[in-house]
């Protein structure tokens, strides 16, 4: 490992301090290191592409943003958690030196997670395309009125949801908004697409799990504002009859992992049931 990028959260002062410490530590171990604001757009993708590893200091939001920027190069990422849940992060701010020694020694494995590609259209003209690691959400605006969402799967009509919205999620996103909306938890290395309505009214109210190769087409019908949101970070306003097409991307997110390949189940319980995860139940 010859070149490492360290990305810090611009609104967390301690994040920049830790980034400086990590950069100094890497320099003393003969690894070229650079540090930058994780929300800095100028030239950041190129620098990520030219690196062997990206260290992200922050929460899951930072990890999602960096994963999208690193998708084209599939540069591996490791996260140091300064957020609340830290589903995607591997390390804590109090314990990173020993793990970094293991990484430099090659004692790690790469976890590959699927991503989604969403494309928005208006009257047949493409408005934009967006990568997602967590989810693609189409939802109503501030007014508490349902939207109608006509859904096709692989070119065949599936159903029309009358709901607050719809979540199209990866397995990674199954523990995010989809979980709060009542969806199932999927192991993050699975290759499936989750379709889940948000507060459906007198329409199908069960989540649907699709194969990786499925294509989902959603046409909006609303007399108010609706929004397309990607990973909770990229937002685009939709008009009535706009179409959003979602399918799996050929890009993946690559995360550096140091623990067992079964780490996810223990991590899940620690975050969802912190008082019970270490208890003996019989």
Secondary structure, DSSP 8 states (H G I E B T S, - for coil): --EEEEEE-TT-HHHHHHHHHHHHHHHHTT-EEEEEETT--TTHHHHHHT-SEEEEEE-HHHHHHHHHHHTTTT--EEEEE-SSS-SS--EETTB-HHHHHHHHTT--EEEEEEEEEEEEEETTEEEEEEEESSEEEEEE-SS---EEEEEEETTEEEEEEEESEEEEE-TGGGGTHHHHTT-----TT--EEEEEEES-SSS--S-EEEETT-EEEEEEE-SS-EEEEETTTEEEEE-TT-EEEEEEEEEEEEEEE-S-TTHHHHHHHHHH-TTTTTS---
